């Protein structure tokens, strides 16, 4: 509630839904993913090297399991980096 106005502010999720047009479930999924995923996967998502659907699966794993696949995440990142560099040479 906004002091002295009688107005209630929307929650972060409601506000995000209004501003983005996304469903609440998508916003909650993003929050869960960002709160539960290892930093390596988070960086890969930002660099668009891991699709969000894959990141959602990773985020559901325990932190121990995420650490076990950390090396695989780094390999994926490296592969994408080389792959896109190669594609640029073809253009």
PDB file of N, CA, C and O in Angstrom:
ATOM      1  N   UNK A   1       0.837  -1.177   0.000  1.00  0.00           N
ATOM      2  CA  UNK A   1       0.000   0.000   0.000  1.00  0.00           C
ATOM      3  C   UNK A   1       0.883   1.241   0.000  1.00  0.00           C
ATOM      4  O   UNK A   1       1.882   1.307   0.716  1.00  0.00           O
ATOM      5  N   UNK A   2       0.509   2.200  -0.794  1.00  0.00           N
ATOM      6  CA  UNK A   2       1.237   3.460  -0.852  1.00  0.00           C
ATOM      7  C   UNK A   2       0.768   4.315   0.319  1.00  0.00           C
ATOM      8  O   UNK A   2      -0.428   4.566   0.467  1.00  0.00           O
ATOM      9  N   UNK A   3       1.719   4.768   1.165  1.00  0.00           N
ATOM     10  CA  UNK A   3       1.331   5.558   2.335  1.00  0.00           C
ATOM     11  C   UNK A   3       0.501   6.794   1.966  1.00  0.00           C
ATOM     12  O   UNK A   3       0.799   7.494   0.998  1.00  0.00           O
ATOM     13  N   UNK A   4      -0.523   7.040   2.741  1.00  0.00           N
ATOM     14  CA  UNK A   4      -1.377   8.232   2.620  1.00  0.00           C
ATOM     15  C   UNK A   4      -2.148   8.335   1.311  1.00  0.00           C
ATOM     16  O   UNK A   4      -2.727   9.385   1.032  1.00  0.00           O
ATOM     17  N   UNK A   5      -2.174   7.286   0.502  1.00  0.00           N
ATOM     18  CA  UNK A   5      -2.899   7.399  -0.762  1.00  0.00           C
ATOM     19  C   UNK A   5      -4.072   6.437  -0.847  1.00  0.00           C
ATOM     20  O   UNK A   5      -4.995   6.648  -1.634  1.00  0.00           O
ATOM     21  N   UNK A   6      -4.041   5.379  -0.040  1.00  0.00           N
ATOM     22  CA  UNK A   6      -5.092   4.386  -0.114  1.00  0.00           C
ATOM     23  C   UNK A   6      -4.919   3.434  -1.284  1.00  0.00           C
ATOM     24  O   UNK A   6      -5.729   2.528  -1.475  1.00  0.00           O
ATOM     25  N   UNK A   7      -3.852   3.637  -2.080  1.00  0.00           N
ATOM     26  CA  UNK A   7      -3.602   2.769  -3.239  1.00  0.00           C
ATOM     27  C   UNK A   7      -2.707   1.598  -2.844  1.00  0.00           C
ATOM     28  O   UNK A   7      -1.847   1.723  -1.972  1.00  0.00           O
ATOM     29  N   UNK A   8      -2.920   0.478  -3.489  1.00  0.00           N
ATOM     30  CA  UNK A   8      -2.066  -0.688  -3.295  1.00  0.00           C
ATOM     31  C   UNK A   8      -1.245  -0.900  -4.559  1.00  0.00           C
ATOM     32  O   UNK A   8      -1.780  -0.924  -5.667  1.00  0.00           O
ATOM     33  N   UNK A   9       0.052  -1.053  -4.378  1.00  0.00           N
ATOM     34  CA  UNK A   9       0.934  -1.307  -5.520  1.00  0.00           C
ATOM     35  C   UNK A   9       0.864  -2.777  -5.907  1.00  0.00           C
ATOM     36  O   UNK A   9       0.714  -3.640  -5.043  1.00  0.00           O
ATOM     37  N   UNK A  10       0.971  -3.066  -7.198  1.00  0.00           N
ATOM     38  CA  UNK A  10       0.981  -4.473  -7.606  1.00  0.00           C
ATOM     39  C   UNK A  10       2.263  -5.150  -7.145  1.00  0.00           C
ATOM     40  O   UNK A  10       3.290  -4.496  -6.967  1.00  0.00           O
ATOM     41  N   UNK A  11       2.197  -6.459  -6.954  1.00  0.00           N
ATOM     42  CA  UNK A  11       3.399  -7.201  -6.581  1.00  0.00           C
ATOM     43  C   UNK A  11       4.388  -7.156  -7.745  1.00  0.00           C
ATOM     44  O   UNK A  11       4.033  -6.783  -8.863  1.00  0.00           O
ATOM     45  N   UNK A  12       5.612  -7.537  -7.468  1.00  0.00           N
ATOM     46  CA  UNK A  12       6.621  -7.572  -8.523  1.00  0.00           C
ATOM     47  C   UNK A  12       6.149  -8.432  -9.688  1.00  0.00           C
ATOM     48  O   UNK A  12       6.279  -8.050 -10.850  1.00  0.00           O
ATOM     49  N   UNK A  13       5.600  -9.597  -9.360  1.00  0.00           N
ATOM     50  CA  UNK A  13       5.151 -10.511 -10.414  1.00  0.00           C
ATOM     51  C   UNK A  13       4.011  -9.885 -11.209  1.00  0.00           C
ATOM     52  O   UNK A  13       4.029  -9.903 -12.440  1.00  0.00           O
ATOM     53  N   UNK A  14       3.016  -9.328 -10.509  1.00  0.00           N
ATOM     54  CA  UNK A  14       1.885  -8.700 -11.210  1.00  0.00           C
ATOM     55  C   UNK A  14       2.360  -7.542 -12.085  1.00  0.00           C
ATOM     56  O   UNK A  14       1.906  -7.385 -13.218  1.00  0.00           O
ATOM     57  N   UNK A  15       3.263  -6.745 -11.560  1.00  0.00           N
ATOM     58  CA  UNK A  15       3.802  -5.608 -12.315  1.00  0.00           C
ATOM     59  C   UNK A  15       4.557  -6.095 -13.553  1.00  0.00           C
ATOM     60  O   UNK A  15       4.431  -5.514 -14.631  1.00  0.00           O
ATOM     61  N   UNK A  16       5.335  -7.156 -13.393  1.00  0.00           N
ATOM     62  CA  UNK A  16       6.093  -7.706 -14.512  1.00  0.00           C
ATOM     63  C   UNK A  16       5.156  -8.280 -15.575  1.00  0.00           C
ATOM     64  O   UNK A  16       5.400  -8.126 -16.772  1.00  0.00           O
ATOM     65  N   UNK A  17       4.090  -8.937 -15.138  1.00  0.00           N
ATOM     66  CA  UNK A  17       3.095  -9.480 -16.064  1.00  0.00           C
ATOM     67  C   UNK A  17       2.470  -8.352 -16.878  1.00  0.00           C
ATOM     68  O   UNK A  17       2.304  -8.467 -18.092  1.00  0.00           O
ATOM     69  N   UNK A  18       2.130  -7.270 -16.203  1.00  0.00           N
ATOM     70  CA  UNK A  18       1.513  -6.121 -16.880  1.00  0.00           C
ATOM     71  C   UNK A  18       2.480  -5.518 -17.894  1.00  0.00           C
ATOM     72  O   UNK A  18       2.093  -5.220 -19.024  1.00  0.00           O
ATOM     73  N   UNK A  19       3.730  -5.341 -17.493  1.00  0.00           N
ATOM     74  CA  UNK A  19       4.715  -4.669 -18.353  1.00  0.00           C
ATOM     75  C   UNK A  19       5.188  -5.536 -19.517  1.00  0.00           C
ATOM     76  O   UNK A  19       5.488  -5.018 -20.593  1.00  0.00           O
ATOM     77  N   UNK A  20       5.258  -6.855 -19.311  1.00  0.00           N
ATOM     78  CA  UNK A  20       5.818  -7.716 -20.350  1.00  0.00           C
ATOM     79  C   UNK A  20       4.775  -8.479 -21.160  1.00  0.00           C
ATOM     80  O   UNK A  20       5.040  -8.923 -22.277  1.00  0.00           O
ATOM     81  N   UNK A  21       3.593  -8.624 -20.582  1.00  0.00           N
ATOM     82  CA  UNK A  21       2.561  -9.406 -21.263  1.00  0.00           C
ATOM     83  C   UNK A  21       2.765 -10.905 -21.127  1.00  0.00           C
ATOM     84  O   UNK A  21       2.060 -11.690 -21.761  1.00  0.00           O
ATOM     85  N   UNK A  22       3.726 -11.306 -20.305  1.00  0.00           N
ATOM     86  CA  UNK A  22       3.984 -12.732 -20.079  1.00  0.00           C
ATOM     87  C   UNK A  22       2.998 -13.272 -19.054  1.00  0.00           C
ATOM     88  O   UNK A  22       2.418 -12.513 -18.278  1.00  0.00           O
ATOM     89  N   UNK A  23       2.813 -14.577 -19.056  1.00  0.00           N
ATOM     90  CA  UNK A  23       1.948 -15.217 -18.071  1.00  0.00           C
ATOM     91  C   UNK A  23       2.653 -15.226 -16.720  1.00  0.00           C
ATOM     92  O   UNK A  23       3.882 -15.195 -16.646  1.00  0.00           O
ATOM     93  N   UNK A  24       1.854 -15.269 -15.651  1.00  0.00           N
ATOM     94  CA  UNK A  24       2.440 -15.328 -14.307  1.00  0.00           C
ATOM     95  C   UNK A  24       3.348 -16.536 -14.160  1.00  0.00           C
ATOM     96  O   UNK A  24       4.405 -16.455 -13.535  1.00  0.00           O
ATOM     97  N   UNK A  25       2.933 -17.658 -14.737  1.00  0.00           N
ATOM     98  CA  UNK A  25       3.735 -18.874 -14.597  1.00  0.00           C
ATOM     99  C   UNK A  25       5.123 -18.695 -15.222  1.00  0.00           C
ATOM    100  O   UNK A  25       6.103 -19.241 -14.714  1.00  0.00           O
ATOM    101  N   UNK A  26       5.211 -17.942 -16.310  1.00  0.00           N
ATOM    102  CA  UNK A  26       6.496 -17.689 -16.966  1.00  0.00           C
ATOM    103  C   UNK A  26       7.373 -16.808 -16.075  1.00  0.00           C
ATOM    104  O   UNK A  26       8.577 -17.036 -15.957  1.00  0.00           O
ATOM    105  N   UNK A  27       6.764 -15.808 -15.455  1.00  0.00           N
ATOM    106  CA  UNK A  27       7.513 -14.918 -14.561  1.00  0.00           C
ATOM    107  C   UNK A  27       8.017 -15.700 -13.348  1.00  0.00           C
ATOM    108  O   UNK A  27       9.179 -15.574 -12.961  1.00  0.00           O
ATOM    109  N   UNK A  28       7.134 -16.512 -12.749  1.00  0.00           N
ATOM    110  CA  UNK A  28       7.556 -17.328 -11.606  1.00  0.00           C
ATOM    111  C   UNK A  28       8.657 -18.310 -11.998  1.00  0.00           C
ATOM    112  O   UNK A  28       9.594 -18.533 -11.232  1.00  0.00           O
ATOM    113  N   UNK A  29       8.544 -18.893 -13.185  1.00  0.00           N
ATOM    114  CA  UNK A  29       9.559 -19.821 -13.673  1.00  0.00           C
ATOM    115  C   UNK A  29      10.915 -19.124 -13.788  1.00  0.00           C
ATOM    116  O   UNK A  29      11.944 -19.686 -13.413  1.00  0.00           O
ATOM    117  N   UNK A  30      10.905 -17.898 -14.307  1.00  0.00           N
ATOM    118  CA  UNK A  30      12.142 -17.130 -14.422  1.00  0.00           C
ATOM    119  C   UNK A  30      12.743 -16.804 -13.071  1.00  0.00           C
ATOM    120  O   UNK A  30      13.959 -16.879 -12.891  1.00  0.00           O
ATOM    121  N   UNK A  31      11.895 -16.444 -12.120  1.00  0.00           N
ATOM    122  CA  UNK A  31      12.388 -16.151 -10.771  1.00  0.00           C
ATOM    123  C   UNK A  31      12.983 -17.395 -10.129  1.00  0.00           C
ATOM    124  O   UNK A  31      14.060 -17.345  -9.534  1.00  0.00           O
ATOM    125  N   UNK A  32      12.273 -18.508 -10.254  1.00  0.00           N
ATOM    126  CA  UNK A  32      12.787 -19.759  -9.692  1.00  0.00           C
ATOM    127  C   UNK A  32      14.118 -20.132 -10.320  1.00  0.00           C
ATOM    128  O   UNK A  32      15.054 -20.541  -9.633  1.00  0.00           O
ATOM    129  N   UNK A  33      14.188 -19.984 -11.647  1.00  0.00           N
ATOM    130  CA  UNK A  33      15.420 -20.328 -12.355  1.00  0.00           C
ATOM    131  C   UNK A  33      16.566 -19.450 -11.856  1.00  0.00           C
ATOM    132  O   UNK A  33      17.642 -19.950 -11.526  1.00  0.00           O
ATOM    133  N   UNK A  34      16.330 -18.147 -11.804  1.00  0.00           N
ATOM    134  CA  UNK A  34      17.401 -17.226 -11.413  1.00  0.00           C
ATOM    135  C   UNK A  34      17.834 -17.414  -9.965  1.00  0.00           C
ATOM    136  O   UNK A  34      18.997 -17.190  -9.631  1.00  0.00           O
ATOM    137  N   UNK A  35      16.911 -17.822  -9.109  1.00  0.00           N
ATOM    138  CA  UNK A  35      17.244 -18.013  -7.701  1.00  0.00           C
ATOM    139  C   UNK A  35      17.924 -19.346  -7.420  1.00  0.00           C
ATOM    140  O   UNK A  35      18.600 -19.489  -6.401  1.00  0.00           O
ATOM    141  N   UNK A  36      17.758 -20.318  -8.302  1.00  0.00           N
ATOM    142  CA  UNK A  36      18.217 -21.670  -7.997  1.00  0.00           C
ATOM    143  C   UNK A  36      19.311 -22.212  -8.895  1.00  0.00           C
ATOM    144  O   UNK A  36      19.770 -23.336  -8.693  1.00  0.00           O
ATOM    145  N   UNK A  37      19.733 -21.446  -9.871  1.00  0.00           N
ATOM    146  CA  UNK A  37      20.691 -21.991 -10.843  1.00  0.00           C
ATOM    147  C   UNK A  37      22.120 -21.570 -10.507  1.00  0.00           C
ATOM    148  O   UNK A  37      22.348 -20.500  -9.943  1.00  0.00           O
ATOM    149  N   UNK A  38      23.071 -22.424 -10.861  1.00  0.00           N
ATOM    150  CA  UNK A  38      24.474 -22.117 -10.585  1.00  0.00           C
ATOM    151  C   UNK A  38      24.939 -20.936 -11.438  1.00  0.00           C
ATOM    152  O   UNK A  38      24.354 -20.638 -12.480  1.00  0.00           O
ATOM    153  N   UNK A  39      25.974 -20.289 -10.991  1.00  0.00           N
ATOM    154  CA  UNK A  39      26.434 -19.063 -11.655  1.00  0.00           C
ATOM    155  C   UNK A  39      26.910 -19.320 -13.092  1.00  0.00           C
ATOM    156  O   UNK A  39      26.731 -18.467 -13.961  1.00  0.00           O
ATOM    157  N   UNK A  40      27.513 -20.486 -13.346  1.00  0.00           N
ATOM    158  CA  UNK A  40      27.993 -20.787 -14.693  1.00  0.00           C
ATOM    159  C   UNK A  40      26.829 -20.862 -15.682  1.00  0.00           C
ATOM    160  O   UNK A  40      26.899 -20.318 -16.785  1.00  0.00           O
ATOM    161  N   UNK A  41      25.772 -21.536 -15.272  1.00  0.00           N
ATOM    162  CA  UNK A  41      24.603 -21.646 -16.149  1.00  0.00           C
ATOM    163  C   UNK A  41      23.931 -20.293 -16.311  1.00  0.00           C
ATOM    164  O   UNK A  41      23.431 -19.969 -17.388  1.00  0.00           O
ATOM    165  N   UNK A  42      23.916 -19.508 -15.253  1.00  0.00           N
ATOM    166  CA  UNK A  42      23.319 -18.172 -15.323  1.00  0.00           C
ATOM    167  C   UNK A  42      24.052 -17.322 -16.362  1.00  0.00           C
ATOM    168  O   UNK A  42      23.423 -16.619 -17.154  1.00  0.00           O
ATOM    169  N   UNK A  43      25.371 -17.390 -16.355  1.00  0.00           N
ATOM    170  CA  UNK A  43      26.171 -16.649 -17.329  1.00  0.00           C
ATOM    171  C   UNK A  43      25.910 -17.152 -18.749  1.00  0.00           C
ATOM    172  O   UNK A  43      25.828 -16.365 -19.691  1.00  0.00           O
ATOM    173  N   UNK A  44      25.781 -18.461 -18.887  1.00  0.00           N
ATOM    174  CA  UNK A  44      25.523 -19.036 -20.211  1.00  0.00           C
ATOM    175  C   UNK A  44      24.163 -18.610 -20.744  1.00  0.00           C
ATOM    176  O   UNK A  44      23.999 -18.397 -21.945  1.00  0.00           O
ATOM    177  N   UNK A  45      23.194 -18.486 -19.855  1.00  0.00           N
ATOM    178  CA  UNK A  45      21.864 -18.027 -20.271  1.00  0.00           C
ATOM    179  C   UNK A  45      21.954 -16.584 -20.749  1.00  0.00           C
ATOM    180  O   UNK A  45      21.405 -16.234 -21.793  1.00  0.00           O
ATOM    181  N   UNK A  46      22.647 -15.748 -19.982  1.00  0.00           N
ATOM    182  CA  UNK A  46      22.795 -14.338 -20.366  1.00  0.00           C
ATOM    183  C   UNK A  46      23.468 -14.205 -21.723  1.00  0.00           C
ATOM    184  O   UNK A  46      23.137 -13.315 -22.506  1.00  0.00           O
ATOM    185  N   UNK A  47      24.410 -15.091 -21.995  1.00  0.00           N
ATOM    186  CA  UNK A  47      25.109 -15.052 -23.277  1.00  0.00           C
ATOM    187  C   UNK A  47      24.333 -15.799 -24.362  1.00  0.00           C
ATOM    188  O   UNK A  47      24.811 -15.951 -25.487  1.00  0.00           O
ATOM    189  N   UNK A  48      23.144 -16.256 -24.014  1.00  0.00           N
ATOM    190  CA  UNK A  48      22.258 -17.000 -24.932  1.00  0.00           C
ATOM    191  C   UNK A  48      22.924 -18.263 -25.458  1.00  0.00           C
ATOM    192  O   UNK A  48      22.730 -18.638 -26.614  1.00  0.00           O
ATOM    193  N   UNK A  49      23.706 -18.915 -24.611  1.00  0.00           N
ATOM    194  CA  UNK A  49      24.379 -20.146 -24.999  1.00  0.00           C
ATOM    195  C   UNK A  49      23.655 -21.383 -24.474  1.00  0.00           C
ATOM    196  O   UNK A  49      23.913 -22.494 -24.937  1.00  0.00           O
ATOM    197  N   UNK A  50      22.765 -21.201 -23.526  1.00  0.00           N
ATOM    198  CA  UNK A  50      21.922 -22.290 -23.032  1.00  0.00           C
ATOM    199  C   UNK A  50      20.484 -21.807 -23.133  1.00  0.00           C
ATOM    200  O   UNK A  50      20.149 -20.746 -22.607  1.00  0.00           O
ATOM    201  N   UNK A  51      19.630 -22.575 -23.804  1.00  0.00           N
ATOM    202  CA  UNK A  51      18.223 -22.170 -23.892  1.00  0.00           C
ATOM    203  C   UNK A  51      17.569 -22.172 -22.512  1.00  0.00           C
ATOM    204  O   UNK A  51      17.961 -22.944 -21.638  1.00  0.00           O
ATOM    205  N   UNK A  52      16.582 -21.316 -22.320  1.00  0.00           N
ATOM    206  CA  UNK A  52      15.922 -21.215 -21.022  1.00  0.00           C
ATOM    207  C   UNK A  52      15.254 -22.519 -20.619  1.00  0.00           C
ATOM    208  O   UNK A  52      15.192 -22.839 -19.432  1.00  0.00           O
ATOM    209  N   UNK A  53      14.752 -23.280 -21.592  1.00  0.00           N
ATOM    210  CA  UNK A  53      14.134 -24.560 -21.242  1.00  0.00           C
ATOM    211  C   UNK A  53      15.156 -25.500 -20.608  1.00  0.00           C
ATOM    212  O   UNK A  53      14.846 -26.215 -19.655  1.00  0.00           O
ATOM    213  N   UNK A  54      16.369 -25.493 -21.141  1.00  0.00           N
ATOM    214  CA  UNK A  54      17.442 -26.310 -20.573  1.00  0.00           C
ATOM    215  C   UNK A  54      17.848 -25.769 -19.205  1.00  0.00           C
ATOM    216  O   UNK A  54      18.105 -26.536 -18.276  1.00  0.00           O
ATOM    217  N   UNK A  55      17.902 -24.451 -19.090  1.00  0.00           N
ATOM    218  CA  UNK A  55      18.267 -23.828 -17.817  1.00  0.00           C
ATOM    219  C   UNK A  55      17.236 -24.146 -16.735  1.00  0.00           C
ATOM    220  O   UNK A  55      17.593 -24.335 -15.572  1.00  0.00           O
ATOM    221  N   UNK A  56      15.963 -24.204 -17.114  1.00  0.00           N
ATOM    222  CA  UNK A  56      14.926 -24.552 -16.143  1.00  0.00           C
ATOM    223  C   UNK A  56      15.159 -25.951 -15.585  1.00  0.00           C
ATOM    224  O   UNK A  56      14.950 -26.191 -14.396  1.00  0.00           O
ATOM    225  N   UNK A  57      15.592 -26.871 -16.440  1.00  0.00           N
ATOM    226  CA  UNK A  57      15.881 -28.231 -15.989  1.00  0.00           C
ATOM    227  C   UNK A  57      17.081 -28.243 -15.051  1.00  0.00           C
ATOM    228  O   UNK A  57      17.079 -28.941 -14.037  1.00  0.00           O
ATOM    229  N   UNK A  58      18.100 -27.470 -15.395  1.00  0.00           N
ATOM    230  CA  UNK A  58      19.297 -27.395 -14.549  1.00  0.00           C
ATOM    231  C   UNK A  58      18.938 -26.809 -13.182  1.00  0.00           C
ATOM    232  O   UNK A  58      19.419 -27.283 -12.153  1.00  0.00           O
ATOM    233  N   UNK A  59      18.089 -25.777 -13.178  1.00  0.00           N
ATOM    234  CA  UNK A  59      17.723 -25.102 -11.932  1.00  0.00           C
ATOM    235  C   UNK A  59      16.981 -26.026 -10.978  1.00  0.00           C
ATOM    236  O   UNK A  59      17.004 -25.814  -9.766  1.00  0.00           O
ATOM    237  N   UNK A  60      16.329 -27.041 -11.508  1.00  0.00           N
ATOM    238  CA  UNK A  60      15.583 -27.977 -10.657  1.00  0.00           C
ATOM    239  C   UNK A  60      16.489 -28.993  -9.980  1.00  0.00           C
ATOM    240  O   UNK A  60      16.061 -29.697  -9.065  1.00  0.00           O
ATOM    241  N   UNK A  61      17.739 -29.071 -10.424  1.00  0.00           N
ATOM    242  CA  UNK A  61      18.693 -29.984  -9.804  1.00  0.00           C
ATOM    243  C   UNK A  61      19.218 -29.400  -8.495  1.00  0.00           C
ATOM    244  O   UNK A  61      19.168 -28.189  -8.281  1.00  0.00           O
ATOM    245  N   UNK A  62      19.713 -30.257  -7.640  1.00  0.00           N
ATOM    246  CA  UNK A  62      20.332 -29.780  -6.399  1.00  0.00           C
ATOM    247  C   UNK A  62      21.616 -29.033  -6.749  1.00  0.00           C
ATOM    248  O   UNK A  62      22.155 -29.192  -7.844  1.00  0.00           O
ATOM    249  N   UNK A  63      22.098 -28.225  -5.821  1.00  0.00           N
ATOM    250  CA  UNK A  63      23.342 -27.492  -6.050  1.00  0.00           C
ATOM    251  C   UNK A  63      24.505 -28.456  -6.285  1.00  0.00           C
ATOM    252  O   UNK A  63      25.398 -28.176  -7.085  1.00  0.00           O
ATOM    253  N   UNK A  64      24.490 -29.596  -5.583  1.00  0.00           N
ATOM    254  CA  UNK A  64      25.549 -30.590  -5.787  1.00  0.00           C
ATOM    255  C   UNK A  64      25.519 -31.143  -7.210  1.00  0.00           C
ATOM    256  O   UNK A  64      26.558 -31.279  -7.856  1.00  0.00           O
ATOM    257  N   UNK A  65      24.319 -31.460  -7.687  1.00  0.00           N
ATOM    258  CA  UNK A  65      24.203 -31.971  -9.059  1.00  0.00           C
ATOM    259  C   UNK A  65      24.590 -30.901 -10.076  1.00  0.00           C
ATOM    260  O   UNK A  65      25.199 -31.201 -11.103  1.00  0.00           O
ATOM    261  N   UNK A  66      24.236 -29.661  -9.785  1.00  0.00           N
ATOM    262  CA  UNK A  66      24.622 -28.572 -10.691  1.00  0.00           C
ATOM    263  C   UNK A  66      26.136 -28.448 -10.761  1.00  0.00           C
ATOM    264  O   UNK A  66      26.692 -28.214 -11.834  1.00  0.00           O
ATOM    265  N   UNK A  67      26.801 -28.603  -9.632  1.00  0.00           N
ATOM    266  CA  UNK A  67      28.267 -28.523  -9.624  1.00  0.00           C
ATOM    267  C   UNK A  67      28.874 -29.671 -10.425  1.00  0.00           C
ATOM    268  O   UNK A  67      29.914 -29.515 -11.065  1.00  0.00           O
ATOM    269  N   UNK A  68      28.201 -30.842 -10.381  1.00  0.00           N
ATOM    270  CA  UNK A  68      28.705 -31.988 -11.140  1.00  0.00           C
ATOM    271  C   UNK A  68      28.622 -31.748 -12.641  1.00  0.00           C
ATOM    272  O   UNK A  68      29.467 -32.228 -13.397  1.00  0.00           O
ATOM    273  N   UNK A  69      27.612 -31.010 -13.071  1.00  0.00           N
ATOM    274  CA  UNK A  69      27.476 -30.778 -14.509  1.00  0.00           C
ATOM    275  C   UNK A  69      28.118 -29.463 -14.944  1.00  0.00           C
ATOM    276  O   UNK A  69      28.049 -29.087 -16.114  1.00  0.00           O
ATOM    277  N   UNK A  70      28.737 -28.775 -14.003  1.00  0.00           N
ATOM    278  CA  UNK A  70      29.398 -27.506 -14.309  1.00  0.00           C
ATOM    279  C   UNK A  70      30.389 -27.639 -15.458  1.00  0.00           C
ATOM    280  O   UNK A  70      30.449 -26.775 -16.334  1.00  0.00           O
ATOM    281  N   UNK A  71      31.158 -28.711 -15.455  1.00  0.00           N
ATOM    282  CA  UNK A  71      32.137 -28.920 -16.523  1.00  0.00           C
ATOM    283  C   UNK A  71      31.430 -29.065 -17.869  1.00  0.00           C
ATOM    284  O   UNK A  71      31.901 -28.538 -18.877  1.00  0.00           O
ATOM    285  N   UNK A  72      30.314 -29.771 -17.890  1.00  0.00           N
ATOM    286  CA  UNK A  72      29.559 -29.939 -19.134  1.00  0.00           C
ATOM    287  C   UNK A  72      29.004 -28.597 -19.614  1.00  0.00           C
ATOM    288  O   UNK A  72      28.969 -28.324 -20.814  1.00  0.00           O
ATOM    289  N   UNK A  73      28.576 -27.776 -18.677  1.00  0.00           N
ATOM    290  CA  UNK A  73      28.085 -26.447 -19.041  1.00  0.00           C
ATOM    291  C   UNK A  73      29.208 -25.650 -19.698  1.00  0.00           C
ATOM    292  O   UNK A  73      28.996 -24.989 -20.715  1.00  0.00           O
ATOM    293  N   UNK A  74      30.399 -25.715 -19.115  1.00  0.00           N
ATOM    294  CA  UNK A  74      31.541 -24.993 -19.692  1.00  0.00           C
ATOM    295  C   UNK A  74      31.896 -25.520 -21.081  1.00  0.00           C
ATOM    296  O   UNK A  74      32.305 -24.747 -21.948  1.00  0.00           O
ATOM    297  N   UNK A  75      31.746 -26.814 -21.297  1.00  0.00           N
ATOM    298  CA  UNK A  75      31.990 -27.392 -22.624  1.00  0.00           C
ATOM    299  C   UNK A  75      30.966 -26.872 -23.620  1.00  0.00           C
ATOM    300  O   UNK A  75      31.308 -26.545 -24.757  1.00  0.00           O
ATOM    301  N   UNK A  76      29.702 -26.796 -23.191  1.00  0.00           N
ATOM    302  CA  UNK A  76      28.641 -26.264 -24.058  1.00  0.00           C
ATOM    303  C   UNK A  76      28.960 -24.827 -24.447  1.00  0.00           C
ATOM    304  O   UNK A  76      28.848 -24.453 -25.614  1.00  0.00           O
ATOM    305  N   UNK A  77      29.356 -24.029 -23.471  1.00  0.00           N
ATOM    306  CA  UNK A  77      29.689 -22.626 -23.723  1.00  0.00           C
ATOM    307  C   UNK A  77      30.846 -22.536 -24.726  1.00  0.00           C
ATOM    308  O   UNK A  77      30.799 -21.749 -25.671  1.00  0.00           O
ATOM    309  N   UNK A  78      31.870 -23.342 -24.512  1.00  0.00           N
ATOM    310  CA  UNK A  78      33.024 -23.345 -25.402  1.00  0.00           C
ATOM    311  C   UNK A  78      32.622 -23.756 -26.813  1.00  0.00           C
ATOM    312  O   UNK A  78      33.054 -23.138 -27.786  1.00  0.00           O
ATOM    313  N   UNK A  79      31.798 -24.797 -26.931  1.00  0.00           N
ATOM    314  CA  UNK A  79      31.336 -25.254 -28.237  1.00  0.00           C
ATOM    315  C   UNK A  79      30.585 -24.147 -28.968  1.00  0.00           C
ATOM    316  O   UNK A  79      30.847 -23.880 -30.140  1.00  0.00           O
ATOM    317  N   UNK A  80      29.650 -23.504 -28.269  1.00  0.00           N
ATOM    318  CA  UNK A  80      28.870 -22.438 -28.898  1.00  0.00           C
ATOM    319  C   UNK A  80      29.772 -21.290 -29.343  1.00  0.00           C
ATOM    320  O   UNK A  80      29.576 -20.712 -30.412  1.00  0.00           O
ATOM    321  N   UNK A  81      30.738 -20.976 -28.529  1.00  0.00           N
ATOM    322  CA  UNK A  81      31.660 -19.902 -28.859  1.00  0.00           C
ATOM    323  C   UNK A  81      32.409 -20.212 -30.158  1.00  0.00           C
ATOM    324  O   UNK A  81      32.482 -19.368 -31.051  1.00  0.00           O
ATOM    325  N   UNK A  82      32.962 -21.419 -30.262  1.00  0.00           N
ATOM    326  CA  UNK A  82      33.667 -21.818 -31.486  1.00  0.00           C
ATOM    327  C   UNK A  82      32.717 -21.907 -32.670  1.00  0.00           C
ATOM    328  O   UNK A  82      33.051 -21.473 -33.772  1.00  0.00           O
ATOM    329  N   UNK A  83      31.539 -22.467 -32.445  1.00  0.00           N
ATOM    330  CA  UNK A  83      30.560 -22.654 -33.515  1.00  0.00           C
ATOM    331  C   UNK A  83      30.158 -21.313 -34.124  1.00  0.00           C
ATOM    332  O   UNK A  83      30.138 -21.167 -35.346  1.00  0.00           O
ATOM    333  N   UNK A  84      29.835 -20.327 -33.270  1.00  0.00           N
ATOM    334  CA  UNK A  84      29.410 -19.034 -33.792  1.00  0.00           C
ATOM    335  C   UNK A  84      30.571 -18.274 -34.427  1.00  0.00           C
ATOM    336  O   UNK A  84      30.377 -17.521 -35.381  1.00  0.00           O
ATOM    337  N   UNK A  85      31.755 -18.469 -33.907  1.00  0.00           N
ATOM    338  CA  UNK A  85      32.932 -17.866 -34.548  1.00  0.00           C
ATOM    339  C   UNK A  85      33.130 -18.448 -35.939  1.00  0.00           C
ATOM    340  O   UNK A  85      33.442 -17.722 -36.883  1.00  0.00           O
ATOM    341  N   UNK A  86      32.949 -19.749 -36.065  1.00  0.00           N
ATOM    342  CA  UNK A  86      33.075 -20.416 -37.361  1.00  0.00           C
ATOM    343  C   UNK A  86      32.008 -19.912 -38.334  1.00  0.00           C
ATOM    344  O   UNK A  86      32.304 -19.637 -39.497  1.00  0.00           O
ATOM    345  N   UNK A  87      30.774 -19.792 -37.857  1.00  0.00           N
ATOM    346  CA  UNK A  87      29.690 -19.306 -38.710  1.00  0.00           C
ATOM    347  C   UNK A  87      29.980 -17.902 -39.247  1.00  0.00           C
ATOM    348  O   UNK A  87      29.659 -17.594 -40.394  1.00  0.00           O
ATOM    349  N   UNK A  88      30.575 -17.075 -38.434  1.00  0.00           N
ATOM    350  CA  UNK A  88      30.900 -15.706 -38.853  1.00  0.00           C
ATOM    351  C   UNK A  88      31.916 -15.712 -39.998  1.00  0.00           C
ATOM    352  O   UNK A  88      31.911 -14.814 -40.841  1.00  0.00           O
ATOM    353  N   UNK A  89      32.779 -16.720 -40.027  1.00  0.00           N
ATOM    354  CA  UNK A  89      33.762 -16.777 -41.111  1.00  0.00           C
ATOM    355  C   UNK A  89      33.115 -17.156 -42.435  1.00  0.00           C
ATOM    356  O   UNK A  89      33.686 -16.905 -43.496  1.00  0.00           O
ATOM    357  N   UNK A  90      31.948 -17.750 -42.388  1.00  0.00           N
ATOM    358  CA  UNK A  90      31.260 -18.169 -43.609  1.00  0.00           C
ATOM    359  C   UNK A  90      30.478 -17.031 -44.267  1.00  0.00           C
ATOM    360  O   UNK A  90      30.121 -17.109 -45.443  1.00  0.00           O
ATOM    361  N   UNK A  91      30.225 -16.002 -43.515  1.00  0.00           N
ATOM    362  CA  UNK A  91      29.404 -14.901 -44.027  1.00  0.00           C
ATOM    363  C   UNK A  91      30.228 -13.929 -44.833  1.00  0.00           C
ATOM    364  O   UNK A  91      29.697 -12.941 -45.339  1.00  0.00           O
TER     365      UNK A  91
END
